Amino acid sequence: MLLGLAAMGLLIWAAVDQFGISTEDVTSLFLGAVLVTAVIVLCAGLFTVLWIVLRRLMHRRDID
């Protein structure tokens, strides 16, 4: 895990220092990645809740 974090830090340093990408661009890309990740996690959570509710409704129907 530490090696992965160091590699990510190196990529950010290389993007900013070596290739001249501004810190504002890196920040906006990072925030966009966090936003997309949050949306995917929320969609997965909603899908899971919907699946559980539908299973319980179908199970009740089978019992009755």
NORDA-V59184 format. One line per field, one symbol per residue. ss: DSSP state (~ for helix, > for strand, _ for the rest). psi: psi as a letter, one per 20 degrees, with the letter a starting at -180 (. if undefined). Layout:
ss = ???
psi = ???
//
This chain:
ss = _~~~~~~~~~~~~~~~~~____~~~~~~~~~~~~~~~~~~~~~~~~~~~~~~~~~~~~~~~~~_
psi = ghhghhgghhggggggghikpqhgggghgghghgggggggggggghggggggghghghghhhg.
//
